[in-house]
């Protein structure tokens, strides 16, 4: 029997690949899926409960990166960022270099690293040499015996930048095991974080394949396969849908009123999300009560802070909360690699999109989720007065937003004084509105194969 191993070095790949139909299709074709993971027992139980199947699973040994490996990896990232800035003439890519420099060692480490980066590595060939040195630093076959014992034929890595996956992939290559890597999200490629190098890669669309060609020309085009991403397949599953009445009762919403989904970003990307939520709620509060819309707050799953609590408490009639149904390590809440979704969160997200009238946020992927049901999205595009060392303008200069081209796929909220006006425009738009039509076109640019992604990935793994 052919065996396919899924490398889960973090929890975020569970929704896209392990809750989708990929595992089910493999099992149906007589393939034994193996889970190589760094997850809790509860996370594995959640996957098995969803598929009604007992998987072969093996917890990967702990990996400790050496100082030399970390130095090379970080130097490669910085060198690529600088190269990509010149390549695209997009200075916002520098925002992807934000190392933590709190301790003395970290300060010295990054001072030396950044100083060296100014001396050379301006030619692409020098970056490739660095990457070869980094790859050769994994000379020992640390996980080879484990892979042999499990009789792995193909190894599928679910996230391209998780460091602890690197030595496992290196061992797989040494043992002539085919390796395939997923580019996890639509904004990942320009960030110079392709840490885990596999034999081939699956991407969402022709656009992402073109990005790979631009930023990683050394990777042969036939090694970059367009499969789509399974995360959008769930929207076609009618069995996940609740009635509007049931959904509204669950979150104490009035089904007769408009519902706005406010989706939060992570604290680093959008540190002033609570201020924007306050502006939204206070603007709605000024209207007569019978004309007030409701706000359903869905924070970013890895945002485990309580930064929205005071605003929710101030406007309890307007703001209701639908927390993502994710689990995390209670002893290490800030480690996002240990956070994982329950399958129930997939249904919660689908129903949120189905029953909310519009989504509002700072440049989130949720615009694409709402486009799946031809629903409008509003992108917040103004700074709060007290913002320090951060501007929303930087967000929309990020490379992945260039994929919009000349499209107008969202409503732009340019100041808090026009919140009600923009909301009303979004409420009255329909499937023939430019924003909805362009939202569909943008989604098509970002992700092809939205109905066949699981089958495409399954067939690739079986080749």
C-alpha positions in Angstrom: 0.0 0.0 0.0 1.3 3.4 -0.9 1.7 5.8 2.0 1.5 9.6 2.1 2.7 11.5 5.1 1.4 14.9 6.0 3.9 17.1 7.8 2.0 19.3 10.4 4.7 21.3 12.1 2.0 23.8 13.2 -1.8 23.8 13.6 -2.9 26.2 11.0 -2.6 23.7 8.1 -5.3 21.5 9.7 -8.3 23.4 8.2 -7.0 23.7 4.7 -5.6 20.2 4.2 -6.8 17.8 6.9 -10.4 18.9 7.2 -10.8 19.0 3.5 -11.5 16.0 1.3 -7.8 15.2 0.6 -7.5 12.6 3.4 -10.9 11.1 2.6 -10.0 10.7 -1.1 -6.7 9.1 -0.3 -8.3 6.5 2.0 -10.9 5.8 -0.7 -8.1 5.0 -3.1 -6.4 2.6 -0.8 -3.7 5.0 0.5 -2.6 5.1 4.1 -2.3 8.7 5.3 0.3 9.3 8.0 0.3 12.3 10.2 3.8 13.6 11.2 3.1 16.4 13.6 4.0 18.6 16.5 0.4 18.9 17.8 -1.4 18.0 20.9 -3.3 14.7 21.4 -6.5 16.7 21.3 -5.7 18.1 17.9 -5.2 14.6 16.4 -8.4 13.4 18.1 -10.2 16.4 16.4 -9.0 15.3 13.0 -9.9 11.6 13.6 -13.3 12.6 14.9 -14.0 14.5 11.7 -13.0 11.7 9.4 -14.2 8.8 11.6 -10.8 7.2 11.0 -7.9 6.2 13.2 -4.7 7.6 11.5 -1.2 6.4 11.9 0.3 9.4 13.6 3.8 10.2 15.0 4.9 13.1 17.0 8.1 14.6 15.4 11.1 14.8 17.7 11.9 18.3 19.0 14.3 20.3 16.8 16.6 22.9 18.1 18.0 25.3 15.5 21.7 26.0 15.8 23.0 29.6 16.0 24.7 29.1 12.6 21.5 27.8 11.0 19.4 30.7 12.4 22.0 33.2 11.2 22.0 31.8 7.7 18.2 31.5 7.5 17.7 35.1 8.7 20.5 36.4 6.5 18.8 34.7 3.5 15.5 36.3 4.4 16.9 39.8 4.7 19.0 39.4 1.5 15.9 38.2 -0.4 13.7 41.1 1.0 16.3 43.6 -0.2 16.5 41.9 -3.6 12.7 41.7 -3.9 12.4 45.4 -3.1 14.6 46.3 -6.1 12.8 43.7 -8.2 9.3 45.1 -7.6 10.1 48.7 -6.6 8.0 48.1 -3.6 9.5 49.4 -0.4 6.7 48.0 1.7 8.4 44.6 1.5 10.8 45.9 4.2 7.9 45.4 6.7 8.5 41.7 6.5 11.8 42.2 8.3 10.8 42.7 12.0 13.1 40.6 14.1 12.7 40.5 17.9 15.5 42.4 19.6 14.6 42.5 23.2 17.5 40.6 24.8 21.2 41.6 24.5 22.1 38.5 22.5 19.3 39.2 20.0 20.5 42.8 19.6 24.1 41.7 19.0 23.0 38.9 16.7 20.9 41.1 14.4 23.4 44.0 14.5 26.0 41.6 13.1 23.6 40.1 10.6 22.3 43.4 9.3 25.8 44.8 9.1 26.9 41.8 7.0 23.8 42.2 4.8 25.1 45.6 3.7 28.4 44.2 2.5 27.1 42.0 -0.2 24.5 39.6 -1.5 23.2 42.1 -4.0 23.5 39.6 -6.8 21.0 36.8 -6.9 23.7 34.2 -7.3 25.1 35.1 -3.9 21.7 34.5 -2.3 21.5 31.1 -3.9 25.0 30.3 -2.5 23.7 31.3 1.0 20.8 28.9 0.5 23.1 26.1 -0.5 25.2 26.6 2.7 22.0 26.6 4.7 20.8 23.4 3.1 24.2 21.8 3.7 24.0 22.7 7.4 21.5 19.8 7.7 24.1 17.2 6.8 23.0 14.6 9.4 20.0 12.4 8.5 18.2 13.2 11.7 14.8 11.8 10.8 15.7 9.3 8.1 15.1 6.2 10.3 11.7 7.5 11.3 10.7 8.0 7.7 12.0 4.5 6.8 10.2 2.9 9.7 6.9 4.5 8.5 7.6 3.5 4.9 6.8 6.9 3.6 6.5 7.3 -0.2 5.5 11.0 -0.4 5.8 13.7 2.2 3.4 16.7 2.0 4.4 19.8 4.0 1.5 22.0 4.9 3.3 25.3 5.6 6.4 26.6 3.8 7.9 28.7 6.5 7.7 26.6 9.7 11.4 26.1 10.7 11.0 22.7 12.5 9.9 21.2 9.1 13.3 21.9 7.5 15.3 19.0 8.9 12.5 16.5 8.2 12.3 17.6 4.6 16.1 17.4 4.4 16.0 13.8 5.6 13.3 12.9 3.2 15.4 14.2 0.3 18.4 12.2 1.5 16.2 9.0 1.4 14.8 9.7 -2.0 11.3 10.4 -0.7 9.3 12.8 -2.8 8.5 16.0 -1.1 5.7 18.5 -1.9 5.2 21.8 -0.2 2.1 24.0 0.1 2.3 27.7 -0.2 0.0 28.4 2.7 -1.6 31.8 1.8 -2.0 34.3 -1.0 0.4 36.8 0.5 3.2 34.5 1.4 5.4 34.3 -1.7 6.8 37.9 -1.7 7.7 37.7 2.0 11.0 35.9 1.4 10.0 33.1 3.8 10.2 30.0 1.6 12.2 28.3 4.4 11.1 24.8 3.7 12.4 23.7 0.2 10.6 20.8 -1.3 10.9 19.0 -4.7 7.7 20.7 -5.9 5.1 23.1 -4.7 1.3 23.5 -4.9 -0.1 27.0 -5.4 -3.6 28.6 -5.5 -3.6 30.1 -9.0 -1.8 31.1 -12.2 -1.1 34.4 -10.4 0.8 32.7 -7.6 2.7 30.6 -10.0 3.8 33.8 -11.8 4.9 35.1 -8.4 7.0 32.0 -7.8 8.6 32.5 -11.2 9.4 36.1 -10.4 10.8 35.7 -6.9 12.2 32.1 -7.2 13.4 31.8 -10.8 15.7 28.9 -9.9 12.6 26.7 -9.3 11.6 24.9 -12.6 8.1 25.9 -13.7 7.0 22.2 -14.0 7.7 21.9 -10.2 5.0 24.6 -9.4 1.6 23.0 -9.7 -1.7 24.9 -9.7 -4.1 22.9 -7.5 -6.2 25.6 -5.9 -6.6 25.7 -2.1 -9.2 23.5 -0.4 -10.3 26.2 2.1 -12.8 27.6 -0.4 -14.4 24.2 -1.1 -16.3 24.3 2.2 -18.6 27.0 0.9 -20.2 24.5 -1.5 -21.1 22.2 1.4 -24.7 23.0 2.1 -24.8 20.5 5.0 -22.7 23.0 7.0 -25.3 25.8 6.7 -27.7 26.9 9.5 -30.9 28.8 9.0 -30.6 32.5 9.6 -32.9 32.3 12.6 -30.7 29.6 14.2 -27.5 31.5 13.5 -29.0 34.8 14.9 -30.3 33.0 18.0 -26.8 31.6 18.6 -25.3 35.1 18.9 -28.3 37.1 20.2 -28.6 38.9 16.9 -31.8 40.5 15.5 -32.6 38.7 12.2 -34.6 41.7 11.0 -31.5 44.0 11.1 -28.4 44.2 8.9 -25.4 42.3 10.2 -21.8 43.6 9.7 -19.0 41.1 10.2 -16.0 42.9 11.8 -13.1 40.6 11.2 -9.9 41.3 13.2 -6.3 40.9 12.0 -3.4 39.7 14.1 -2.0 42.3 16.5 1.2 42.9 14.5 -0.5 43.5 11.2 -3.2 45.8 12.5 -2.5 47.0 16.1 -5.3 49.5 16.0 -8.2 47.2 15.2 -10.0 48.0 18.5 -10.0 51.7 17.5 -11.6 50.9 14.2 -14.2 48.8 15.9 -14.9 51.7 18.3 -15.4 54.1 15.4 -17.8 51.6 13.7 -19.9 51.0 16.8 -20.0 54.6 17.9 -21.1 55.7 14.4 -23.9 53.1 14.5 -24.9 54.1 18.0 -25.6 57.7 16.8 -28.5 56.4 14.6 -32.0 55.9 15.8 -32.3 52.4 17.4 -34.6 51.0 14.7 -32.0 51.9 12.0 -29.0 50.5 13.8 -27.2 47.6 12.2 -25.4 45.0 14.3 -21.8 44.1 14.4 -20.6 40.5 14.7 -17.0 40.5 15.9 -14.8 37.7 14.7 -11.3 38.2 16.0 -8.3 36.7 14.2 -7.9 33.1 15.5 -4.4 33.6 16.7 -5.2 36.9 18.5 -5.6 35.6 22.1 -5.6 39.1 23.7 -8.5 40.8 25.2 -8.0 44.0 23.3 -11.7 44.2 22.1 -13.3 43.6 25.4 -13.8 47.2 26.5 -15.5 48.2 23.2 -17.8 45.2 23.3 -18.7 46.1 26.9 -19.4 49.7 25.9 -21.8 48.7 23.1 -23.4 45.4 24.1 -26.5 46.0 22.0 -24.6 46.7 18.9 -21.6 44.3 19.1 -22.0 40.6 19.5 -19.1 38.2 19.5 -18.5 35.0 17.5 -15.1 33.8 18.7 -13.2 31.5 16.4 -13.5 27.9 17.6 -9.8 27.2 17.9 -7.9 25.5 20.7 -4.5 26.6 22.0 -1.9 25.5 24.5 -3.1 27.0 27.8 0.6 27.2 29.0 1.8 28.9 25.9 -0.9 31.1 24.4 1.4 33.3 22.4 2.9 30.4 20.3 0.7 30.5 17.2 2.2 27.2 15.9 0.3 25.4 18.7 -3.1 26.9 17.9 -5.4 24.7 15.8 -9.0 25.0 14.6 -11.9 22.7 15.5 -13.9 21.6 12.6 -16.9 23.4 14.0 -15.0 26.7 13.2 -15.3 25.9 9.5 -19.1 25.8 9.9 -19.0 28.9 12.0 -17.0 30.8 9.3 -19.3 29.6 6.5 -22.4 30.6 8.3 -20.9 34.0 9.3 -20.4 34.7 5.6 -23.8 33.3 4.7 -25.8 35.4 7.2 -23.8 38.6 7.5 -24.5 41.4 4.9 -21.0 42.8 4.7 -17.5 42.3 6.1 -15.3 45.2 7.2 -11.6 45.0 8.1 -8.0 46.1 7.4 -7.0 44.3 4.2 -8.0 40.8 5.3 -8.5 37.6 3.3 -12.1 37.6 4.5 -12.9 39.8 1.4 -12.3 36.6 -0.6 -14.4 34.5 1.7 -17.3 36.9 1.3 -16.8 37.0 -2.4 -17.6 33.2 -2.4 -21.2 34.1 -1.6 -21.1 37.3 -3.7 -21.1 39.5 -0.6 -19.5 42.9 -0.3 -16.3 43.8 1.6 -15.2 47.1 3.1 -11.5 47.8 3.5 -10.7 50.4 6.3 -8.2 52.9 4.8 -7.6 55.7 7.3 -5.3 56.1 10.3 -6.3 56.7 13.9 -4.9 59.9 15.3 -2.7 58.3 17.9 -1.1 55.7 15.7 2.6 55.3 16.2 5.1 53.7 13.8 2.2 52.2 11.8 0.0 53.4 9.0 -2.8 51.7 7.2 -1.3 53.1 4.0 1.6 50.6 4.4 -0.8 47.7 4.4 -2.3 48.5 1.0 1.1 48.9 -0.5 1.9 45.3 0.3 2.8 43.3 -2.8 -0.2 41.0 -2.7 -2.6 43.9 -3.1 -1.1 44.6 -6.5 -3.1 41.6 -7.7 -6.2 43.9 -7.7 -4.8 45.6 -10.8 -7.5 48.1 -12.1 -10.3 46.3 -10.3 -12.5 47.8 -7.6 -13.4 44.7 -5.6 -14.0 46.3 -2.2 -15.6 49.5 -0.8 -12.9 51.8 0.6 -13.6 53.5 4.0 -11.3 56.6 3.9 -12.4 58.3 7.1 -14.6 57.6 10.1 -17.1 60.4 9.2 -18.3 58.3 6.1 -18.8 55.0 7.9 -22.6 55.1 7.7 -22.5 56.3 4.1 -20.1 53.5 3.0 -22.1 50.9 5.0 -25.3 52.0 3.2 -23.7 51.7 -0.2 -22.5 48.2 0.7 -26.0 47.2 2.0 -27.8 48.2 -1.2 -25.3 46.7 -3.7 -26.3 43.6 -5.6 -24.8 40.9 -7.8 -24.6 43.4 -10.7 -22.7 46.0 -8.7 -19.2 46.7 -9.8 -17.7 45.9 -6.4 -19.4 42.4 -6.4 -18.4 41.7 -10.0 -14.8 42.8 -9.5 -14.7 40.9 -6.2 -15.4 37.8 -8.2 -12.7 38.6 -10.7 -10.2 39.3 -7.9 -11.1 36.0 -6.2 -10.5 34.2 -9.6 -7.1 35.9 -9.9 -6.2 34.8 -6.4 -7.5 31.2 -6.4 -8.4 29.0 -9.4 -9.8 25.5 -9.1 -11.9 26.4 -6.0 -14.2 23.4 -6.5 -11.5 20.8 -7.4 -8.6 21.6 -5.1 -8.8 18.5 -2.9 -9.0 16.2 -5.9 -6.1 18.0 -7.6 -3.9 17.6 -4.5 -4.9 14.0 -4.1 -4.1 13.1 -7.7 -0.7 14.9 -7.4 0.2 12.9 -4.3 -0.7 9.7 -6.1 1.5 10.4 -9.2 
